[in-house]
Amino acid sequence: MQIKPAHPDDAARLVEIWYRGWHQAHADVVPPALTALRSFEEFTMRMRVHLKHTQVVWVEGQIAGFFMVDLSLIHISEPTRLRRI
């Protein structure tokens, strides 16, 4: 496992992890109006703002997750959540 600062080339994969993880964790427990606001485009915009504060977790040459120091967020990709690292 390696932890590296996020690079703009990582952003699309990070948004995918963030978007999917948020919807898997929150969509059934928050108001539908909030879920509707959490679009892929909204997460893309938020990633642009926070990329400079983001660290990427790499496992076996693949992005496995990330954390944002400014927001105290930790997100792990679904395949990585399903196995021990």
Biotite code that builds the C-alpha atoms (Angstrom):
import biotite.structure as struc

atoms = struc.array([
    struc.Atom([0.000, 0.000, 0.000], chain_id="A", res_id=1, res_name="MET", atom_name="CA", element="C"),
    struc.Atom([1.216, 3.492, -0.872], chain_id="A", res_id=2, res_name="GLN", atom_name="CA", element="C"),
    struc.Atom([-0.223, 6.891, -0.059], chain_id="A", res_id=3, res_name="ILE", atom_name="CA", element="C"),
    struc.Atom([0.512, 9.689, -2.511], chain_id="A", res_id=4, res_name="LYS", atom_name="CA", element="C"),
    struc.Atom([-0.795, 13.213, -3.101], chain_id="A", res_id=5, res_name="PRO", atom_name="CA", element="C"),
    struc.Atom([-3.653, 13.267, -5.605], chain_id="A", res_id=6, res_name="ALA", atom_name="CA", element="C"),
    struc.Atom([-2.823, 14.206, -9.173], chain_id="A", res_id=7, res_name="HIS", atom_name="CA", element="C"),
    struc.Atom([-5.321, 15.698, -11.633], chain_id="A", res_id=8, res_name="PRO", atom_name="CA", element="C"),
    struc.Atom([-5.129, 12.446, -13.618], chain_id="A", res_id=9, res_name="ASP", atom_name="CA", element="C"),
    struc.Atom([-6.553, 10.635, -10.548], chain_id="A", res_id=10, res_name="ASP", atom_name="CA", element="C"),
    struc.Atom([-9.632, 12.847, -10.280], chain_id="A", res_id=11, res_name="ALA", atom_name="CA", element="C"),
    struc.Atom([-12.048, 10.835, -12.440], chain_id="A", res_id=12, res_name="ALA", atom_name="CA", element="C"),
    struc.Atom([-11.439, 7.615, -10.482], chain_id="A", res_id=13, res_name="ARG", atom_name="CA", element="C"),
    struc.Atom([-11.647, 9.469, -7.166], chain_id="A", res_id=14, res_name="LEU", atom_name="CA", element="C"),
    struc.Atom([-14.990, 11.007, -8.136], chain_id="A", res_id=15, res_name="VAL", atom_name="CA", element="C"),
    struc.Atom([-16.290, 7.569, -9.099], chain_id="A", res_id=16, res_name="GLU", atom_name="CA", element="C"),
    struc.Atom([-15.301, 6.147, -5.703], chain_id="A", res_id=17, res_name="ILE", atom_name="CA", element="C"),
    struc.Atom([-16.747, 9.148, -3.829], chain_id="A", res_id=18, res_name="TRP", atom_name="CA", element="C"),
    struc.Atom([-20.012, 9.199, -5.792], chain_id="A", res_id=19, res_name="TYR", atom_name="CA", element="C"),
    struc.Atom([-20.649, 5.448, -5.518], chain_id="A", res_id=20, res_name="ARG", atom_name="CA", element="C"),
    struc.Atom([-19.603, 5.304, -1.871], chain_id="A", res_id=21, res_name="GLY", atom_name="CA", element="C"),
    struc.Atom([-21.786, 8.249, -0.894], chain_id="A", res_id=22, res_name="TRP", atom_name="CA", element="C"),
    struc.Atom([-24.838, 6.789, -2.614], chain_id="A", res_id=23, res_name="HIS", atom_name="CA", element="C"),
    struc.Atom([-24.260, 3.309, -1.178], chain_id="A", res_id=24, res_name="GLN", atom_name="CA", element="C"),
    struc.Atom([-23.924, 4.718, 2.343], chain_id="A", res_id=25, res_name="ALA", atom_name="CA", element="C"),
    struc.Atom([-26.449, 7.550, 2.334], chain_id="A", res_id=26, res_name="HIS", atom_name="CA", element="C"),
    struc.Atom([-29.104, 7.243, -0.365], chain_id="A", res_id=27, res_name="ALA", atom_name="CA", element="C"),
    struc.Atom([-31.443, 5.127, 1.768], chain_id="A", res_id=28, res_name="ASP", atom_name="CA", element="C"),
    struc.Atom([-31.124, 7.236, 4.908], chain_id="A", res_id=29, res_name="VAL", atom_name="CA", element="C"),
    struc.Atom([-31.192, 10.876, 3.789], chain_id="A", res_id=30, res_name="VAL", atom_name="CA", element="C"),
    struc.Atom([-34.064, 12.838, 2.262], chain_id="A", res_id=31, res_name="PRO", atom_name="CA", element="C"),
    struc.Atom([-34.573, 12.171, -1.471], chain_id="A", res_id=32, res_name="PRO", atom_name="CA", element="C"),
    struc.Atom([-33.964, 15.852, -2.195], chain_id="A", res_id=33, res_name="ALA", atom_name="CA", element="C"),
    struc.Atom([-30.424, 15.588, -0.819], chain_id="A", res_id=34, res_name="LEU", atom_name="CA", element="C"),
    struc.Atom([-29.776, 12.412, -2.802], chain_id="A", res_id=35, res_name="THR", atom_name="CA", element="C"),
    struc.Atom([-30.908, 14.237, -5.951], chain_id="A", res_id=36, res_name="ALA", atom_name="CA", element="C"),
    struc.Atom([-28.401, 17.017, -5.271], chain_id="A", res_id=37, res_name="LEU", atom_name="CA", element="C"),
    struc.Atom([-25.515, 14.550, -4.996], chain_id="A", res_id=38, res_name="ARG", atom_name="CA", element="C"),
    struc.Atom([-25.007, 14.072, -8.732], chain_id="A", res_id=39, res_name="SER", atom_name="CA", element="C"),
    struc.Atom([-21.832, 12.831, -10.371], chain_id="A", res_id=40, res_name="PHE", atom_name="CA", element="C"),
    struc.Atom([-21.291, 16.363, -11.670], chain_id="A", res_id=41, res_name="GLU", atom_name="CA", element="C"),
    struc.Atom([-21.613, 17.801, -8.151], chain_id="A", res_id=42, res_name="GLU", atom_name="CA", element="C"),
    struc.Atom([-18.972, 15.399, -6.842], chain_id="A", res_id=43, res_name="PHE", atom_name="CA", element="C"),
    struc.Atom([-16.746, 16.282, -9.826], chain_id="A", res_id=44, res_name="THR", atom_name="CA", element="C"),
    struc.Atom([-16.992, 19.972, -8.928], chain_id="A", res_id=45, res_name="MET", atom_name="CA", element="C"),
    struc.Atom([-16.253, 19.245, -5.265], chain_id="A", res_id=46, res_name="ARG", atom_name="CA", element="C"),
    struc.Atom([-13.241, 17.120, -6.204], chain_id="A", res_id=47, res_name="MET", atom_name="CA", element="C"),
    struc.Atom([-11.789, 19.994, -8.249], chain_id="A", res_id=48, res_name="ARG", atom_name="CA", element="C"),
    struc.Atom([-11.995, 22.204, -5.167], chain_id="A", res_id=49, res_name="VAL", atom_name="CA", element="C"),
    struc.Atom([-10.514, 19.665, -2.749], chain_id="A", res_id=50, res_name="HIS", atom_name="CA", element="C"),
    struc.Atom([-8.006, 17.799, -4.947], chain_id="A", res_id=51, res_name="LEU", atom_name="CA", element="C"),
    struc.Atom([-5.046, 19.723, -3.503], chain_id="A", res_id=52, res_name="LYS", atom_name="CA", element="C"),
    struc.Atom([-5.981, 18.414, -0.026], chain_id="A", res_id=53, res_name="HIS", atom_name="CA", element="C"),
    struc.Atom([-6.484, 14.822, -1.180], chain_id="A", res_id=54, res_name="THR", atom_name="CA", element="C"),
    struc.Atom([-4.224, 11.834, -0.597], chain_id="A", res_id=55, res_name="GLN", atom_name="CA", element="C"),
    struc.Atom([-4.666, 8.706, -2.716], chain_id="A", res_id=56, res_name="VAL", atom_name="CA", element="C"),
    struc.Atom([-4.279, 5.164, -1.427], chain_id="A", res_id=57, res_name="VAL", atom_name="CA", element="C"),
    struc.Atom([-2.721, 2.812, -3.995], chain_id="A", res_id=58, res_name="TRP", atom_name="CA", element="C"),
    struc.Atom([-2.807, -0.984, -3.694], chain_id="A", res_id=59, res_name="VAL", atom_name="CA", element="C"),
    struc.Atom([-1.128, -3.173, -6.299], chain_id="A", res_id=60, res_name="GLU", atom_name="CA", element="C"),
    struc.Atom([-0.876, -0.257, -8.742], chain_id="A", res_id=61, res_name="GLY", atom_name="CA", element="C"),
    struc.Atom([-4.576, 0.637, -8.506], chain_id="A", res_id=62, res_name="GLN", atom_name="CA", element="C"),
    struc.Atom([-6.364, 3.451, -6.725], chain_id="A", res_id=63, res_name="ILE", atom_name="CA", element="C"),
    struc.Atom([-7.978, 1.799, -3.703], chain_id="A", res_id=64, res_name="ALA", atom_name="CA", element="C"),
    struc.Atom([-9.309, 4.872, -1.934], chain_id="A", res_id=65, res_name="GLY", atom_name="CA", element="C"),
    struc.Atom([-8.565, 8.393, -0.828], chain_id="A", res_id=66, res_name="PHE", atom_name="CA", element="C"),
    struc.Atom([-8.818, 10.804, 2.027], chain_id="A", res_id=67, res_name="PHE", atom_name="CA", element="C"),
    struc.Atom([-9.225, 14.554, 2.146], chain_id="A", res_id=68, res_name="MET", atom_name="CA", element="C"),
    struc.Atom([-7.366, 16.277, 4.916], chain_id="A", res_id=69, res_name="VAL", atom_name="CA", element="C"),
    struc.Atom([-9.442, 19.462, 4.749], chain_id="A", res_id=70, res_name="ASP", atom_name="CA", element="C"),
    struc.Atom([-12.786, 17.624, 5.017], chain_id="A", res_id=71, res_name="LEU", atom_name="CA", element="C"),
    struc.Atom([-11.730, 14.693, 7.209], chain_id="A", res_id=72, res_name="SER", atom_name="CA", element="C"),
    struc.Atom([-13.205, 12.269, 4.660], chain_id="A", res_id=73, res_name="LEU", atom_name="CA", element="C"),
    struc.Atom([-12.011, 8.735, 3.992], chain_id="A", res_id=74, res_name="ILE", atom_name="CA", element="C"),
    struc.Atom([-13.401, 6.785, 1.025], chain_id="A", res_id=75, res_name="HIS", atom_name="CA", element="C"),
    struc.Atom([-12.417, 3.298, -0.079], chain_id="A", res_id=76, res_name="ILE", atom_name="CA", element="C"),
    struc.Atom([-13.332, 1.672, -3.383], chain_id="A", res_id=77, res_name="SER", atom_name="CA", element="C"),
    struc.Atom([-15.887, -1.135, -3.212], chain_id="A", res_id=78, res_name="GLU", atom_name="CA", element="C"),
    struc.Atom([-13.515, -3.936, -4.319], chain_id="A", res_id=79, res_name="PRO", atom_name="CA", element="C"),
    struc.Atom([-11.016, -2.861, -1.682], chain_id="A", res_id=80, res_name="THR", atom_name="CA", element="C"),
    struc.Atom([-13.693, -2.744, 1.032], chain_id="A", res_id=81, res_name="ARG", atom_name="CA", element="C"),
    struc.Atom([-14.462, -6.366, 0.254], chain_id="A", res_id=82, res_name="LEU", atom_name="CA", element="C"),
    struc.Atom([-10.921, -7.594, 0.986], chain_id="A", res_id=83, res_name="ARG", atom_name="CA", element="C"),
    struc.Atom([-8.280, -6.955, 3.600], chain_id="A", res_id=84, res_name="ARG", atom_name="CA", element="C"),
    struc.Atom([-5.366, -4.705, 2.707], chain_id="A", res_id=85, res_name="ILE", atom_name="CA", element="C"),
])
